[in-house]
Amino acid sequence: MPIDDPIDGYVAELSRALHGPRRAKRDLIAEVRDGLIDAAEAYQAAGLDRPEAERRAVAEFGTVGEIAPGLQEELAAATGQRLGALLFLSAPRSPGT
């Protein structure tokens, strides 16, 4: 079922394109949504109606195909950092340290 709201549709498509830890993905998607809403509000303040302001914000942000690879790298880095921290915390300590 298509989503009429340009921002909601874009965020849903982006969410489907990204894979990674649920919490990190949710936070990243929320940042994207907030940025798109801020941009749409700025366009609205400049005189565009809400639907056109949202379309312009989404178009300016870039296609999902353009931005998903970079965001996927961020998710992979977050996963690696989390795994590294878990490994560090679970590593046995040598006597005297």
Biopython code that builds the backbone (N, CA, C, O; Angstrom):
import numpy as np
from Bio.PDB.StructureBuilder import StructureBuilder

atoms = [
    (1, "MET", "N", (0.840, -1.174, 0.000)),
    (1, "MET", "CA", (0.000, 0.000, 0.000)),
    (1, "MET", "C", (0.888, 1.241, 0.000)),
    (1, "MET", "O", (1.714, 1.385, 0.901)),
    (2, "PRO", "N", (0.754, 2.135, -0.963)),
    (2, "PRO", "CA", (1.586, 3.325, -1.021)),
    (2, "PRO", "C", (1.264, 4.299, 0.102)),
    (2, "PRO", "O", (0.133, 4.372, 0.581)),
    (3, "ILE", "N", (2.258, 5.024, 0.500)),
    (3, "ILE", "CA", (2.101, 6.020, 1.557)),
    (3, "ILE", "C", (2.041, 7.386, 0.885)),
    (3, "ILE", "O", (2.927, 7.721, 0.098)),
    (4, "ASP", "N", (1.009, 8.185, 1.181)),
    (4, "ASP", "CA", (0.812, 9.474, 0.525)),
    (4, "ASP", "C", (1.775, 10.544, 1.022)),
    (4, "ASP", "O", (2.169, 11.423, 0.256)),
    (5, "ASP", "N", (2.150, 10.483, 2.264)),
    (5, "ASP", "CA", (3.048, 11.476, 2.846)),
    (5, "ASP", "C", (4.465, 11.233, 2.336)),
    (5, "ASP", "O", (5.012, 10.152, 2.555)),
    (6, "PRO", "N", (5.075, 12.210, 1.659)),
    (6, "PRO", "CA", (6.409, 11.989, 1.090)),
    (6, "PRO", "C", (7.475, 11.603, 2.119)),
    (6, "PRO", "O", (8.325, 10.756, 1.845)),
    (7, "ILE", "N", (7.430, 12.215, 3.284)),
    (7, "ILE", "CA", (8.436, 11.909, 4.306)),
    (7, "ILE", "C", (8.220, 10.500, 4.850)),
    (7, "ILE", "O", (9.174, 9.732, 4.975)),
    (8, "ASP", "N", (6.980, 10.157, 5.173)),
    (8, "ASP", "CA", (6.706, 8.806, 5.683)),
    (8, "ASP", "C", (7.075, 7.746, 4.650)),
    (8, "ASP", "O", (7.647, 6.713, 4.998)),
    (9, "GLY", "N", (6.754, 7.994, 3.395)),
    (9, "GLY", "CA", (7.088, 7.048, 2.338)),
    (9, "GLY", "C", (8.585, 6.871, 2.185)),
    (9, "GLY", "O", (9.074, 5.752, 2.026)),
    (10, "TYR", "N", (9.309, 7.977, 2.233)),
    (10, "TYR", "CA", (10.760, 7.938, 2.100)),
    (10, "TYR", "C", (11.385, 7.179, 3.270)),
    (10, "TYR", "O", (12.251, 6.327, 3.073)),
    (11, "VAL", "N", (10.947, 7.487, 4.470)),
    (11, "VAL", "CA", (11.495, 6.849, 5.672)),
    (11, "VAL", "C", (11.183, 5.352, 5.671)),
    (11, "VAL", "O", (12.024, 4.547, 6.071)),
    (12, "ALA", "N", (9.990, 4.975, 5.230)),
    (12, "ALA", "CA", (9.637, 3.553, 5.162)),
    (12, "ALA", "C", (10.535, 2.830, 4.149)),
    (12, "ALA", "O", (11.019, 1.731, 4.419)),
    (13, "GLU", "N", (10.751, 3.445, 2.997)),
    (13, "GLU", "CA", (11.616, 2.840, 1.982)),
    (13, "GLU", "C", (13.050, 2.720, 2.497)),
    (13, "GLU", "O", (13.704, 1.698, 2.289)),
    (14, "LEU", "N", (13.530, 3.752, 3.160)),
    (14, "LEU", "CA", (14.883, 3.731, 3.708)),
    (14, "LEU", "C", (15.008, 2.651, 4.775)),
    (14, "LEU", "O", (16.012, 1.939, 4.824)),
    (15, "SER", "N", (14.010, 2.526, 5.618)),
    (15, "SER", "CA", (14.037, 1.514, 6.672)),
    (15, "SER", "C", (14.122, 0.107, 6.079)),
    (15, "SER", "O", (14.830, -0.753, 6.604)),
    (16, "ARG", "N", (13.403, -0.119, 4.992)),
    (16, "ARG", "CA", (13.466, -1.433, 4.333)),
    (16, "ARG", "C", (14.832, -1.689, 3.707)),
    (16, "ARG", "O", (15.256, -2.839, 3.596)),
    (17, "ALA", "N", (15.520, -0.634, 3.299)),
    (17, "ALA", "CA", (16.810, -0.774, 2.625)),
    (17, "ALA", "C", (17.964, -1.013, 3.600)),
    (17, "ALA", "O", (19.000, -1.549, 3.210)),
    (18, "LEU", "N", (17.794, -0.622, 4.852)),
    (18, "LEU", "CA", (18.875, -0.725, 5.827)),
    (18, "LEU", "C", (18.742, -1.976, 6.683)),
    (18, "LEU", "O", (17.636, -2.406, 7.013)),
    (19, "HIS", "N", (19.879, -2.550, 7.037)),
    (19, "HIS", "CA", (19.911, -3.743, 7.876)),
    (19, "HIS", "C", (20.931, -3.532, 8.979)),
    (19, "HIS", "O", (22.029, -3.029, 8.739)),
    (20, "GLY", "N", (20.561, -3.916, 10.175)),
    (20, "GLY", "CA", (21.474, -3.776, 11.295)),
    (20, "GLY", "C", (20.729, -3.877, 12.602)),
    (20, "GLY", "O", (19.537, -4.185, 12.632)),
    (21, "PRO", "N", (21.444, -3.615, 13.688)),
    (21, "PRO", "CA", (20.815, -3.697, 15.011)),
    (21, "PRO", "C", (19.588, -2.789, 15.088)),
    (21, "PRO", "O", (19.630, -1.633, 14.669)),
    (22, "ARG", "N", (18.528, -3.315, 15.613)),
    (22, "ARG", "CA", (17.249, -2.604, 15.654)),
    (22, "ARG", "C", (17.359, -1.214, 16.270)),
    (22, "ARG", "O", (16.839, -0.243, 15.722)),
    (23, "ARG", "N", (18.029, -1.126, 17.396)),
    (23, "ARG", "CA", (18.104, 0.165, 18.093)),
    (23, "ARG", "C", (18.908, 1.187, 17.293)),
    (23, "ARG", "O", (18.486, 2.335, 17.150)),
    (24, "ALA", "N", (20.055, 0.779, 16.776)),
    (24, "ALA", "CA", (20.882, 1.694, 15.985)),
    (24, "ALA", "C", (20.140, 2.128, 14.725)),
    (24, "ALA", "O", (20.192, 3.296, 14.339)),
    (25, "LYS", "N", (19.455, 1.193, 14.091)),
    (25, "LYS", "CA", (18.693, 1.506, 12.880)),
    (25, "LYS", "C", (17.557, 2.463, 13.208)),
    (25, "LYS", "O", (17.327, 3.432, 12.484)),
    (26, "ARG", "N", (16.853, 2.194, 14.291)),
    (26, "ARG", "CA", (15.739, 3.059, 14.702)),
    (26, "ARG", "C", (16.231, 4.486, 14.966)),
    (26, "ARG", "O", (15.583, 5.452, 14.564)),
    (27, "ASP", "N", (17.378, 4.617, 15.644)),
    (27, "ASP", "CA", (17.926, 5.936, 15.940)),
    (27, "ASP", "C", (18.335, 6.669, 14.663)),
    (27, "ASP", "O", (18.096, 7.869, 14.526)),
    (28, "LEU", "N", (18.945, 5.949, 13.739)),
    (28, "LEU", "CA", (19.374, 6.550, 12.480)),
    (28, "LEU", "C", (18.168, 6.996, 11.656)),
    (28, "LEU", "O", (18.172, 8.089, 11.089)),
    (29, "ILE", "N", (17.149, 6.164, 11.588)),
    (29, "ILE", "CA", (15.931, 6.514, 10.854)),
    (29, "ILE", "C", (15.256, 7.725, 11.495)),
    (29, "ILE", "O", (14.739, 8.590, 10.788)),
    (30, "ALA", "N", (15.255, 7.794, 12.818)),
    (30, "ALA", "CA", (14.655, 8.944, 13.516)),
    (30, "ALA", "C", (15.416, 10.230, 13.185)),
    (30, "ALA", "O", (14.804, 11.286, 13.018)),
    (31, "GLU", "N", (16.736, 10.147, 13.090)),
    (31, "GLU", "CA", (17.532, 11.327, 12.719)),
    (31, "GLU", "C", (17.186, 11.793, 11.307)),
    (31, "GLU", "O", (17.043, 12.990, 11.060)),
    (32, "VAL", "N", (17.055, 10.846, 10.390)),
    (32, "VAL", "CA", (16.693, 11.196, 9.018)),
    (32, "VAL", "C", (15.317, 11.850, 8.994)),
    (32, "VAL", "O", (15.132, 12.896, 8.371)),
    (33, "ARG", "N", (14.359, 11.237, 9.668)),
    (33, "ARG", "CA", (12.997, 11.784, 9.703)),
    (33, "ARG", "C", (12.998, 13.199, 10.283)),
    (33, "ARG", "O", (12.366, 14.097, 9.728)),
    (34, "ASP", "N", (13.702, 13.400, 11.392)),
    (34, "ASP", "CA", (13.758, 14.723, 12.012)),
    (34, "ASP", "C", (14.367, 15.755, 11.065)),
    (34, "ASP", "O", (13.895, 16.889, 10.984)),
    (35, "GLY", "N", (15.414, 15.354, 10.352)),
    (35, "GLY", "CA", (16.042, 16.266, 9.400)),
    (35, "GLY", "C", (15.109, 16.631, 8.260)),
    (35, "GLY", "O", (15.055, 17.785, 7.837)),
    (36, "LEU", "N", (14.375, 15.645, 7.766)),
    (36, "LEU", "CA", (13.414, 15.908, 6.692)),
    (36, "LEU", "C", (12.284, 16.811, 7.172)),
    (36, "LEU", "O", (11.852, 17.706, 6.446)),
    (37, "ILE", "N", (11.811, 16.584, 8.374)),
    (37, "ILE", "CA", (10.746, 17.434, 8.930)),
    (37, "ILE", "C", (11.252, 18.860, 9.112)),
    (37, "ILE", "O", (10.544, 19.815, 8.790)),
    (38, "ASP", "N", (12.466, 19.012, 9.623)),
    (38, "ASP", "CA", (13.040, 20.353, 9.779)),
    (38, "ASP", "C", (13.147, 21.070, 8.433)),
    (38, "ASP", "O", (12.811, 22.249, 8.322)),
    (39, "ALA", "N", (13.617, 20.349, 7.415)),
    (39, "ALA", "CA", (13.752, 20.941, 6.083)),
    (39, "ALA", "C", (12.377, 21.323, 5.527)),
    (39, "ALA", "O", (12.216, 22.399, 4.950)),
    (40, "ALA", "N", (11.394, 20.449, 5.699)),
    (40, "ALA", "CA", (10.042, 20.744, 5.211)),
    (40, "ALA", "C", (9.465, 21.965, 5.921)),
    (40, "ALA", "O", (8.807, 22.796, 5.294)),
    (41, "GLU", "N", (9.707, 22.075, 7.215)),
    (41, "GLU", "CA", (9.215, 23.241, 7.955)),
    (41, "GLU", "C", (9.876, 24.518, 7.469)),
    (41, "GLU", "O", (9.235, 25.568, 7.414)),
    (42, "ALA", "N", (11.149, 24.439, 7.116)),
    (42, "ALA", "CA", (11.839, 25.618, 6.582)),
    (42, "ALA", "C", (11.243, 26.014, 5.229)),
    (42, "ALA", "O", (11.036, 27.198, 4.963)),
    (43, "TYR", "N", (10.971, 25.035, 4.384)),
    (43, "TYR", "CA", (10.341, 25.339, 3.096)),
    (43, "TYR", "C", (8.939, 25.911, 3.288)),
    (43, "TYR", "O", (8.516, 26.798, 2.547)),
    (44, "GLN", "N", (8.233, 25.405, 4.274)),
    (44, "GLN", "CA", (6.901, 25.923, 4.574)),
    (44, "GLN", "C", (6.992, 27.368, 5.046)),
    (44, "GLN", "O", (6.188, 28.210, 4.647)),
    (45, "ALA", "N", (7.964, 27.649, 5.887)),
    (45, "ALA", "CA", (8.149, 29.012, 6.377)),
    (45, "ALA", "C", (8.500, 29.961, 5.230)),
    (45, "ALA", "O", (8.236, 31.161, 5.302)),
    (46, "ALA", "N", (9.098, 29.410, 4.176)),
    (46, "ALA", "CA", (9.447, 30.216, 3.007)),
    (46, "ALA", "C", (8.280, 30.367, 2.037)),
    (46, "ALA", "O", (8.409, 31.020, 1.001)),
    (47, "GLY", "N", (7.122, 29.753, 2.378)),
    (47, "GLY", "CA", (5.933, 29.988, 1.584)),
    (47, "GLY", "C", (5.364, 28.799, 0.830)),
    (47, "GLY", "O", (4.311, 28.927, 0.205)),
    (48, "LEU", "N", (6.027, 27.639, 0.865)),
    (48, "LEU", "CA", (5.478, 26.465, 0.187)),
    (48, "LEU", "C", (4.383, 25.828, 1.036)),
    (48, "LEU", "O", (4.422, 25.905, 2.264)),
    (49, "ASP", "N", (3.404, 25.198, 0.380)),
    (49, "ASP", "CA", (2.414, 24.453, 1.158)),
    (49, "ASP", "C", (3.081, 23.175, 1.667)),
    (49, "ASP", "O", (4.128, 22.766, 1.166)),
    (50, "ARG", "N", (2.459, 22.553, 2.667)),
    (50, "ARG", "CA", (3.081, 21.407, 3.341)),
    (50, "ARG", "C", (3.436, 20.264, 2.386)),
    (50, "ARG", "O", (4.566, 19.777, 2.434)),
    (51, "PRO", "N", (2.522, 19.816, 1.524)),
    (51, "PRO", "CA", (2.894, 18.705, 0.635)),
    (51, "PRO", "C", (4.093, 19.034, -0.260)),
    (51, "PRO", "O", (4.984, 18.204, -0.433)),
    (52, "GLU", "N", (4.113, 20.235, -0.822)),
    (52, "GLU", "CA", (5.240, 20.613, -1.683)),
    (52, "GLU", "C", (6.521, 20.768, -0.865)),
    (52, "GLU", "O", (7.602, 20.412, -1.335)),
    (53, "ALA", "N", (6.406, 21.291, 0.345)),
    (53, "ALA", "CA", (7.575, 21.438, 1.217)),
    (53, "ALA", "C", (8.170, 20.072, 1.540)),
    (53, "ALA", "O", (9.390, 19.911, 1.550)),
    (54, "GLU", "N", (7.312, 19.089, 1.804)),
    (54, "GLU", "CA", (7.808, 17.738, 2.090)),
    (54, "GLU", "C", (8.441, 17.108, 0.857)),
    (54, "GLU", "O", (9.490, 16.470, 0.954)),
    (55, "ARG", "N", (7.809, 17.282, -0.306)),
    (55, "ARG", "CA", (8.392, 16.737, -1.541)),
    (55, "ARG", "C", (9.759, 17.349, -1.812)),
    (55, "ARG", "O", (10.691, 16.648, -2.205)),
    (56, "ARG", "N", (9.876, 18.643, -1.604)),
    (56, "ARG", "CA", (11.145, 19.332, -1.841)),
    (56, "ARG", "C", (12.209, 18.853, -0.862)),
    (56, "ARG", "O", (13.355, 18.639, -1.257)),
    (57, "ALA", "N", (11.852, 18.683, 0.397)),
    (57, "ALA", "CA", (12.800, 18.205, 1.411)),
    (57, "ALA", "C", (13.330, 16.820, 1.043)),
    (57, "ALA", "O", (14.531, 16.564, 1.130)),
    (58, "VAL", "N", (12.427, 15.929, 0.633)),
    (58, "VAL", "CA", (12.823, 14.570, 0.258)),
    (58, "VAL", "C", (13.715, 14.600, -0.979)),
    (58, "VAL", "O", (14.743, 13.924, -1.021)),
    (59, "ALA", "N", (13.328, 15.374, -1.979)),
    (59, "ALA", "CA", (14.109, 15.448, -3.219)),
    (59, "ALA", "C", (15.512, 15.984, -2.949)),
    (59, "ALA", "O", (16.489, 15.498, -3.518)),
    (60, "GLU", "N", (15.604, 16.981, -2.086)),
    (60, "GLU", "CA", (16.896, 17.578, -1.767)),
    (60, "GLU", "C", (17.793, 16.614, -0.984)),
    (60, "GLU", "O", (19.016, 16.658, -1.115)),
    (61, "PHE", "N", (17.192, 15.753, -0.182)),
    (61, "PHE", "CA", (17.958, 14.829, 0.652)),
    (61, "PHE", "C", (18.689, 13.802, -0.192)),
    (61, "PHE", "O", (19.791, 13.382, 0.159)),
    (62, "GLY", "N", (18.088, 13.395, -1.298)),
    (62, "GLY", "CA", (18.690, 12.394, -2.166)),
    (62, "GLY", "C", (17.857, 11.125, -2.158)),
    (62, "GLY", "O", (17.081, 10.881, -1.234)),
    (63, "THR", "N", (18.026, 10.326, -3.191)),
    (63, "THR", "CA", (17.250, 9.086, -3.270)),
    (63, "THR", "C", (17.755, 8.087, -2.234)),
    (63, "THR", "O", (18.882, 8.184, -1.750)),
    (64, "VAL", "N", (16.906, 7.140, -1.912)),
    (64, "VAL", "CA", (17.301, 6.084, -0.985)),
    (64, "VAL", "C", (18.518, 5.348, -1.548)),
    (64, "VAL", "O", (19.438, 5.005, -0.805)),
    (65, "GLY", "N", (18.522, 5.110, -2.851)),
    (65, "GLY", "CA", (19.657, 4.438, -3.479)),
    (65, "GLY", "C", (20.960, 5.200, -3.325)),
    (65, "GLY", "O", (22.031, 4.597, -3.263)),
    (66, "GLU", "N", (20.876, 6.521, -3.262)),
    (66, "GLU", "CA", (22.072, 7.349, -3.093)),
    (66, "GLU", "C", (22.572, 7.373, -1.653)),
    (66, "GLU", "O", (23.779, 7.337, -1.414)),
    (67, "ILE", "N", (21.664, 7.433, -0.704)),
    (67, "ILE", "CA", (22.114, 7.616, 0.678)),
    (67, "ILE", "C", (22.194, 6.334, 1.493)),
    (67, "ILE", "O", (22.914, 6.282, 2.490)),
    (68, "ALA", "N", (21.466, 5.298, 1.083)),
    (68, "ALA", "CA", (21.451, 4.059, 1.871)),
    (68, "ALA", "C", (22.847, 3.459, 2.065)),
    (68, "ALA", "O", (23.145, 3.004, 3.169)),
    (69, "PRO", "N", (23.711, 3.435, 1.053)),
    (69, "PRO", "CA", (25.031, 2.833, 1.279)),
    (69, "PRO", "C", (25.821, 3.517, 2.396)),
    (69, "PRO", "O", (26.448, 2.838, 3.210)),
    (70, "GLY", "N", (25.799, 4.835, 2.446)),
    (70, "GLY", "CA", (26.512, 5.548, 3.494)),
    (70, "GLY", "C", (25.910, 5.301, 4.860)),
    (70, "GLY", "O", (26.630, 5.138, 5.845)),
    (71, "LEU", "N", (24.587, 5.274, 4.920)),
    (71, "LEU", "CA", (23.927, 5.006, 6.193)),
    (71, "LEU", "C", (24.154, 3.563, 6.629)),
    (71, "LEU", "O", (24.270, 3.280, 7.822)),
    (72, "GLN", "N", (24.216, 2.656, 5.661)),
    (72, "GLN", "CA", (24.487, 1.255, 5.992)),
    (72, "GLN", "C", (25.882, 1.122, 6.591)),
    (72, "GLN", "O", (26.093, 0.329, 7.509)),
    (73, "GLU", "N", (26.839, 1.902, 6.073)),
    (73, "GLU", "CA", (28.191, 1.904, 6.649)),
    (73, "GLU", "C", (28.163, 2.382, 8.091)),
    (73, "GLU", "O", (28.865, 1.841, 8.945)),
    (74, "GLU", "N", (27.347, 3.402, 8.360)),
    (74, "GLU", "CA", (27.219, 3.885, 9.745)),
    (74, "GLU", "C", (26.674, 2.788, 10.653)),
    (74, "GLU", "O", (27.153, 2.600, 11.771)),
    (75, "LEU", "N", (25.669, 2.067, 10.164)),
    (75, "LEU", "CA", (25.115, 0.968, 10.961)),
    (75, "LEU", "C", (26.150, -0.127, 11.181)),
    (75, "LEU", "O", (26.238, -0.686, 12.275)),
    (76, "ALA", "N", (26.928, -0.436, 10.160)),
    (76, "ALA", "CA", (27.965, -1.458, 10.299)),
    (76, "ALA", "C", (29.016, -1.014, 11.310)),
    (76, "ALA", "O", (29.486, -1.818, 12.115)),
    (77, "ALA", "N", (29.384, 0.262, 11.268)),
    (77, "ALA", "CA", (30.368, 0.781, 12.223)),
    (77, "ALA", "C", (29.814, 0.708, 13.644)),
    (77, "ALA", "O", (30.533, 0.350, 14.578)),
    (78, "ALA", "N", (28.537, 1.045, 13.805)),
    (78, "ALA", "CA", (27.914, 0.980, 15.133)),
    (78, "ALA", "C", (27.904, -0.453, 15.631)),
    (78, "ALA", "O", (28.135, -0.705, 16.814)),
    (79, "THR", "N", (27.637, -1.389, 14.737)),
    (79, "THR", "CA", (27.638, -2.806, 15.105)),
    (79, "THR", "C", (29.032, -3.241, 15.519)),
    (79, "THR", "O", (29.197, -3.948, 16.513)),
    (80, "GLY", "N", (30.038, -2.822, 14.759)),
    (80, "GLY", "CA", (31.424, -3.173, 15.080)),
    (80, "GLY", "C", (31.861, -2.597, 16.411)),
    (80, "GLY", "O", (32.532, -3.274, 17.190)),
    (81, "GLN", "N", (31.487, -1.356, 16.681)),
    (81, "GLN", "CA", (31.847, -0.732, 17.958)),
    (81, "GLN", "C", (31.179, -1.466, 19.119)),
    (81, "GLN", "O", (31.795, -1.699, 20.159)),
    (82, "ARG", "N", (29.925, -1.823, 18.928)),
    (82, "ARG", "CA", (29.200, -2.527, 19.987)),
    (82, "ARG", "C", (29.819, -3.899, 20.241)),
    (82, "ARG", "O", (29.997, -4.305, 21.389)),
    (83, "LEU", "N", (30.146, -4.611, 19.159)),
    (83, "LEU", "CA", (30.766, -5.919, 19.291)),
    (83, "LEU", "C", (32.123, -5.802, 19.971)),
    (83, "LEU", "O", (32.462, -6.611, 20.835)),
    (84, "GLY", "N", (32.900, -4.791, 19.578)),
    (84, "GLY", "CA", (34.206, -4.586, 20.204)),
    (84, "GLY", "C", (34.088, -4.331, 21.698)),
    (84, "GLY", "O", (34.869, -4.859, 22.489)),
    (85, "ALA", "N", (33.120, -3.530, 22.075)),
    (85, "ALA", "CA", (32.919, -3.242, 23.495)),
    (85, "ALA", "C", (32.498, -4.496, 24.254)),
    (85, "ALA", "O", (32.962, -4.743, 25.367)),
    (86, "LEU", "N", (31.620, -5.282, 23.648)),
    (86, "LEU", "CA", (31.190, -6.520, 24.305)),
    (86, "LEU", "C", (32.346, -7.497, 24.454)),
    (86, "LEU", "O", (32.489, -8.138, 25.495)),
    (87, "LEU", "N", (33.166, -7.612, 23.425)),
    (87, "LEU", "CA", (34.322, -8.507, 23.504)),
    (87, "LEU", "C", (35.298, -8.038, 24.575)),
    (87, "LEU", "O", (35.839, -8.848, 25.330)),
    (88, "PHE", "N", (35.522, -6.725, 24.639)),
    (88, "PHE", "CA", (36.422, -6.178, 25.637)),
    (88, "PHE", "C", (35.909, -6.471, 27.042)),
    (88, "PHE", "O", (36.665, -6.893, 27.918)),
    (89, "LEU", "N", (34.625, -6.244, 27.242)),
    (89, "LEU", "CA", (34.052, -6.445, 28.568)),
    (89, "LEU", "C", (34.002, -7.912, 28.972)),
    (89, "LEU", "O", (34.045, -8.234, 30.159)),
    (90, "SER", "N", (33.910, -8.797, 27.989)),
    (90, "SER", "CA", (33.804, -10.216, 28.319)),
    (90, "SER", "C", (35.155, -10.931, 28.298)),
    (90, "SER", "O", (35.230, -12.112, 28.634)),
    (91, "ALA", "N", (36.219, -10.230, 27.909)),
    (91, "ALA", "CA", (37.541, -10.867, 27.847)),
    (91, "ALA", "C", (38.034, -11.156, 29.262)),
    (91, "ALA", "O", (37.863, -10.342, 30.169)),
    (92, "PRO", "N", (38.643, -12.318, 29.437)),
    (92, "PRO", "CA", (39.181, -12.634, 30.767)),
    (92, "PRO", "C", (40.330, -11.691, 31.107)),
    (92, "PRO", "O", (41.113, -11.308, 30.238)),
    (93, "ARG", "N", (40.417, -11.334, 32.345)),
    (93, "ARG", "CA", (41.487, -10.451, 32.814)),
    (93, "ARG", "C", (42.648, -11.301, 33.290)),
    (93, "ARG", "O", (42.458, -12.340, 33.922)),
    (94, "SER", "N", (43.842, -10.850, 32.981)),
    (94, "SER", "CA", (45.007, -11.579, 33.498)),
    (94, "SER", "C", (45.252, -11.149, 34.929)),
    (94, "SER", "O", (44.911, -10.027, 35.305)),
    (95, "PRO", "N", (45.836, -12.018, 35.730)),
    (95, "PRO", "CA", (46.082, -11.671, 37.143)),
    (95, "PRO", "C", (46.950, -10.409, 37.236)),
    (95, "PRO", "O", (47.899, -10.230, 36.473)),
    (96, "GLY", "N", (46.615, -9.584, 38.146)),
    (96, "GLY", "CA", (47.410, -8.385, 38.399)),
    (96, "GLY", "C", (46.999, -7.191, 37.562)),
    (96, "GLY", "O", (47.648, -6.147, 37.632)),
    (97, "THR", "N", (45.924, -7.311, 36.757)),
    (97, "THR", "CA", (45.487, -6.131, 35.963)),
    (97, "THR", "C", (44.123, -5.694, 36.366)),
    (97, "THR", "O", (43.596, -4.728, 35.814)),
]
sb = StructureBuilder()
sb.init_structure("model")
sb.init_model(0)
sb.init_chain("A")
sb.init_seg("    ")
for serial, (resi, resn, name, xyz) in enumerate(atoms, 1):
    if name == "N":
        sb.init_residue(resn, " ", resi, " ")
    sb.init_atom(name, np.array(xyz, "f"), 0.0, 1.0, " ", f" {name:<3s}", serial, name[0])
structure = sb.get_structure()
